Every structure is written in C-alpha cells, then in structure tokens.
Amino acid sequence: MTQIMERQKGVVGAAIVPHAPQFLTLPDTEDEAQVARVNAAMRNLGDRFRALDADLVVVLSNAHCDDFVVRCVPAFAVHCGTRAEGTGGHSGFWPIDGEAGYKLVRELLDFGFDSAFTLDAKLGTAFTIPLEFCGYAREMPFLPLFVNAYVPPQPTPERCFAFGRALALALERIGRRAIVLASGGLSHYPGTPQYPHPDIDTDRVIFEQLKKGNLRYLLSFDGAALDRTGNVECRALQILAGMIGDRPPQAAVFEPSWHHIYAVVGWTELGVRTEAPLH
C-alpha cells in the first residue's frame, strides 16, 4: 500500500469541511463545545493528511459576494498569485502556490475549461478557516480555487462535477500529490430571515448519502433546489464529487447548530479503491 501511495499523483486525500466565521469570533450565540468538536474532527483529518506526504493543499470554496462581485464573477477561478490578503480574523498575507495554479489553468484548457485566474484576489475566511482548523501552518503555500455560489447564473451541478473531473486529471498531469479541502455548506441562509432555520432534514439525507459513499447524490440538487434548501455552497462539494467519485469516507461528523449544519467528511485512503463484484 505504501509503495502505491508513493507513486500516486493527483488527489491523495480529500475532505468536506465547514468555514463558518463564528468559528473565529465565537460570539455568545455559539456552542463552544460544538465548535471544539468540529475543530477536533478537522484537526484529526489534517494530521492524517499530513501523513500522506502530499506536496499541495487545494482549498476549494466560494467567494462570498466580496472581491469578485465588484469586478468580475467567473464560474470557476484559480489563484495564481504568490500571496493573497486575508480578511476578518485572518487578515494579513497568506502564501499562495501560484506556480501550481498557472499549470492547472493551462491543463484545464485542454479539458475544455477556460478557467479564470487572478493574481490579487483577497481570501475570505472560507479559505483560511479550513487551513487553520485542519492544523496547517499559515506559512505553508496553498492553492485557492473559487466557485461562484451566490451570483446568478451559477454553474450547474453537471458543470461542477465535470470541472472536478478535469481538475483531478490536471493535478495528475502536473505531477502534484494534492489534498483537497472542499469548504461550504451545509444549509444556511446568510442575510435572510431564514438564517436561524437551517434545513436539517435535507442536510441529514445529504450527509447519510455522503457517509455511504454516494457522492453523485449531490448532482440531484439543481440550482433551484440548492437555493431552496440553503445549500448553494454545495457546488464546492459537487466539484469534489467529480474529483474523487463515489467512495465511502473514513471519517464523518454531523453537527447541527442554530444557523448552520456543520459536516466534516474525510477521505484519507484514496490510493486504495476496490470495486464490488457485479452480480
């Protein structure tokens, strides 16, 4: 198994993780014990990822109608700068592996995706919280990938899945061993009266399907269904589904709060995959 993992290129580990800003600010409305449990689950995954000896961490998340919306709103964008300015509780500069970003943009063109790229986009905590909570040092260069989740028209589930498949192949082509953190969801309704009422029933079904390894279930949610259930950020998860396909995770945690449904799902054994025999 070790020899196989050493030769493997592309995605060698992956996770679905939350990024609620309350994780940093911890207002009185939050359950600190719950935040600690989510942090522990993410840190455990981070420790297992670091044991895989990857050479690239990709954080795949959405822009929150901040930096991109005032200039340009691409469906998919890759950060190709050398550093990016953080925001909120993670202000200051974060190092970026822009070289890997440029290589991926070129490879994605061959797979039919004219991905946008940026040299100076800022990073919201949707990108930096996953790194901190998974235990990665701030000094470590990483690669942010943006998906448009909030500004219509957003990419369809099918397009997100196809982009994920292309991205996984592109990572193999450039010879990188990557950990992918897909950050977003589950249900929440920021800036609306529905904010205190996340759709726990829908989210529990999504979580159980993910826990079984049925990632393609995410494709059954079109744009209207994602919006109705507060799961517009699941586009990052749909991309991850394209990257790793259907397979059961090695870790799964479901934590409902009063305003978000936090889910932590991790795949730490992507180098070994067995198919069930056909009947």
C-alpha distance (Angstrom), angle and dihedral (degrees) to the residues before:
residue distance angle dihedral
M1 . . .
T2 3.81 . .
Q3 3.81 92.4 .
I4 3.82 90.7 50.6
M5 3.80 91.6 50.4
E6 3.82 91.7 49.0
R7 3.81 91.2 55.5
Q8 3.77 95.7 43.4
K9 3.78 119.7 107.0
G10 3.77 127.7 -172.4
V11 3.79 123.3 35.5
V12 3.81 110.9 5.4
G13 3.81 98.2 164.4
A14 3.78 136.4 14.1
A15 3.78 141.8 -179.6
I16 3.77 143.7 -177.7
V17 3.80 108.8 -137.6
P18 3.83 137.5 168.1
H19 3.79 126.1 -120.0
A20 3.81 106.8 -166.6
P21 3.83 110.2 165.7
Q22 3.80 88.2 -136.2
F23 3.80 86.4 75.0
L24 3.80 87.7 73.3
T25 3.79 102.3 34.7
L26 3.84 97.7 38.5
P27 3.82 96.7 -161.3
D28 3.80 119.9 -165.6
T29 3.80 89.6 -96.8
E30 3.80 91.7 69.0
D31 3.78 130.5 90.5
E32 3.80 101.1 -125.9
A33 3.80 91.9 -164.8
Q34 3.79 89.9 55.7
V35 3.80 92.4 48.9
A36 3.82 88.1 49.8
R37 3.83 90.6 52.4
V38 3.80 91.7 50.4
N39 3.81 90.2 47.2
A40 3.82 91.3 49.9
A41 3.82 91.7 50.3
M42 3.79 91.7 49.9
R43 3.81 93.3 44.5
N44 3.80 90.2 51.5
L45 3.80 90.2 53.4
G46 3.80 90.6 47.1
D47 3.80 90.8 53.7
R48 3.80 90.6 51.1
F49 3.81 91.6 47.1
R50 3.79 92.0 52.3
A51 3.80 88.6 54.9
L52 3.82 88.2 61.0
D53 3.82 91.3 68.4
A54 3.80 95.3 -130.8
D55 3.81 119.4 175.0
L56 3.82 98.8 -153.7
V57 3.80 135.6 43.5
V58 3.80 115.4 -159.2
V59 3.81 118.7 -164.6
L60 3.77 111.1 -161.1
S61 3.79 115.1 -167.1
N62 3.78 145.0 125.7
A63 3.76 133.7 -85.8
H64 3.80 109.1 -117.7
C65 3.82 97.6 -137.1
D66 3.80 90.0 -82.2
D67 3.80 123.4 102.2
F68 3.80 100.1 10.0
V69 3.78 100.3 40.0
V70 3.81 93.9 65.1
R71 3.81 94.4 52.0
C72 3.80 113.0 17.5
V73 3.80 135.8 -16.8
P74 3.83 110.6 -147.3
A75 3.79 121.1 -178.1
F76 3.82 89.9 -131.2
A77 3.80 129.1 10.9
V78 3.81 135.1 179.1
H79 3.80 123.2 -151.6
C80 3.80 108.9 -128.1
G81 3.79 99.6 171.3
T82 3.79 126.7 109.8
R83 3.79 93.3 -122.6
A84 3.80 139.5 4.9
E85 3.77 132.7 -152.8
G86 3.79 114.5 -114.9
T87 3.79 124.8 -143.1
G88 3.78 139.3 -145.6
G89 3.78 114.2 3.9
H90 3.81 89.3 -5.8
S91 3.80 99.4 57.0
G92 3.77 120.6 152.3
F93 3.80 127.9 59.4
W94 3.80 127.0 -45.9
P95 3.84 121.3 -161.0
I96 3.81 115.8 -114.8
D97 3.81 129.4 -158.1
G98 3.79 92.3 -132.7
E99 3.79 92.6 163.7
A100 3.79 90.3 64.3
G101 3.80 88.6 45.3
Y102 3.80 93.8 55.8
K103 3.79 91.8 47.5
L104 3.80 91.1 51.4
V105 3.81 92.1 49.9
R106 3.80 89.9 54.7
E107 3.81 93.4 47.0
L108 3.80 92.8 46.3
L109 3.81 88.9 58.0
D110 3.80 88.3 62.4
F111 3.81 89.2 54.2
G112 3.80 93.5 52.4
F113 3.82 99.5 -98.0
D114 3.79 118.4 122.5
S115 3.77 93.0 -163.5
A116 3.79 117.8 -169.6
F117 3.78 118.1 -124.8
T118 3.77 133.8 -158.8
L119 3.79 134.7 -160.3
D120 3.79 99.5 -168.0
A121 3.82 112.0 24.6
K122 3.79 113.4 138.3
L123 3.79 121.8 -119.5
G124 3.77 120.6 -122.1
T125 3.78 120.1 -154.2
A126 3.81 87.9 -97.0
F127 3.81 84.1 82.4
T128 3.79 102.7 34.1
I129 3.82 101.7 42.7
P130 3.83 91.5 62.8
L131 3.81 89.5 54.0
E132 3.81 95.1 48.1
F133 3.80 95.5 42.9
C134 3.82 91.3 47.9
G135 3.79 89.0 53.4
Y136 3.80 100.7 -111.1
A137 3.80 117.4 151.5
R138 3.78 115.9 -112.4
E139 3.81 89.4 -128.7
M140 3.82 91.4 64.5
P141 3.84 113.4 102.6
F142 3.80 111.8 -127.4
L143 3.80 137.4 173.5
P144 3.82 122.1 -112.8
L145 3.81 118.5 -157.0
F146 3.80 119.2 -169.8
V147 3.80 129.0 -150.5
N148 3.79 122.6 -171.9
A149 3.80 105.5 -118.8
Y150 3.80 103.5 155.0
V151 3.82 111.6 36.5
P152 3.83 116.3 73.9
P153 2.92 128.8 -96.4
Q154 3.80 93.1 49.1
P155 3.81 124.1 177.5
T156 3.80 114.4 -86.0
P157 3.82 122.3 -113.4
E158 3.80 89.6 -107.9
R159 3.79 91.6 52.5
C160 3.81 91.8 47.7
F161 3.81 90.7 50.8
A162 3.81 92.0 48.2
F163 3.81 90.8 48.1
G164 3.81 88.8 53.0
R165 3.80 92.2 52.7
A166 3.80 90.7 49.6
L167 3.80 91.5 46.8
A168 3.80 92.5 52.6
L169 3.81 91.0 50.8
A170 3.79 90.9 46.5
L171 3.82 90.8 53.6
E172 3.80 89.0 53.0
R173 3.80 91.3 49.4
I174 3.79 94.3 53.1
G175 3.81 89.6 48.8
R176 3.80 98.8 -121.1
R177 3.79 127.0 145.1
A178 3.79 102.5 -140.6
I179 3.78 138.9 -167.6
V180 3.81 110.2 -156.3
L181 3.81 121.0 -155.0
A182 3.81 110.1 -168.2
S183 3.78 105.7 -163.6
G184 3.78 124.6 -167.1
G185 3.78 145.8 87.6
L186 2.80 150.6 -23.7
S187 3.80 104.7 -175.1
H188 3.79 122.0 -42.2
Y189 3.79 135.0 135.3
P190 3.82 108.7 -144.8
G191 3.79 116.8 -162.6
T192 3.81 94.6 10.1
P193 3.83 136.5 99.0
Q194 3.81 86.7 -111.3
Y195 3.82 91.8 66.8
P196 3.84 95.2 103.8
H197 3.80 91.1 50.4
P198 3.83 112.4 66.0
D199 3.80 115.5 -179.1
I200 3.78 98.3 -107.5
D201 3.82 94.5 168.2
T202 3.81 93.8 57.3
D203 3.78 91.8 41.4
R204 3.78 93.1 52.4
V205 3.81 89.8 55.0
I206 3.81 90.9 48.6
F207 3.80 91.0 48.6
E208 3.81 93.6 49.3
Q209 3.80 90.7 51.1
L210 3.79 91.2 49.6
K211 3.80 89.8 47.7
K212 3.81 88.9 55.3
G213 3.79 90.4 50.4
N214 3.81 95.2 -109.1
L215 3.80 97.5 135.7
R216 3.79 93.1 156.7
Y217 3.79 87.2 70.2
L218 3.80 85.2 81.3
L219 3.81 88.7 68.0
S220 3.81 90.5 65.7
F221 3.83 88.0 74.4
D222 3.78 111.1 83.9
G223 3.80 122.7 -168.2
A224 3.81 93.9 -83.5
A225 3.80 93.0 49.2
L226 3.80 92.2 48.1
D227 3.80 90.1 52.2
R228 3.80 94.9 44.3
T229 3.80 93.5 51.5
G230 3.81 95.5 41.5
N231 3.79 92.2 -112.4
V232 3.80 102.9 120.6
E233 3.81 88.8 127.5
C234 3.81 89.8 62.2
R235 3.79 86.6 89.1
A236 3.80 86.3 86.9
L237 3.81 87.5 54.3
Q238 3.81 91.2 48.9
I239 3.81 88.5 54.8
L240 3.80 90.2 50.7
A241 3.81 89.4 50.8
G242 3.79 88.2 58.7
M243 3.79 91.0 48.3
I244 3.81 99.6 52.8
G245 3.81 105.9 15.7
D246 3.79 126.4 -148.9
R247 3.79 112.8 -24.2
P248 3.82 134.8 129.9
P249 3.81 116.8 -102.7
Q250 3.78 126.3 -122.8
A251 3.83 92.9 -136.4
A252 3.81 132.7 31.3
V253 3.81 130.2 172.5
F254 3.84 127.7 174.8
E255 3.82 118.0 -164.0
P256 3.83 119.2 172.2
S257 3.80 117.2 -160.8
W258 3.79 130.0 -179.6
H259 3.81 93.1 -94.8
H260 3.83 107.1 19.2
I261 3.77 138.1 30.6
Y262 3.79 105.9 -134.1
A263 3.79 116.6 -153.1
V264 3.80 126.7 179.6
V265 3.80 114.3 -171.0
G266 3.80 122.0 168.8
W267 3.79 139.2 -171.1
T268 3.80 112.7 -163.1
E269 3.83 99.6 159.3
L270 3.79 103.3 57.5
G271 3.79 90.9 135.0
V272 3.82 91.4 69.5
R273 3.78 119.0 55.9
T274 3.78 127.3 162.4
E275 3.78 124.8 -171.3
A276 3.80 121.0 -139.8
P277 3.83 111.8 -117.0
L278 3.78 115.7 -101.6
H279 3.81 116.4 -115.6
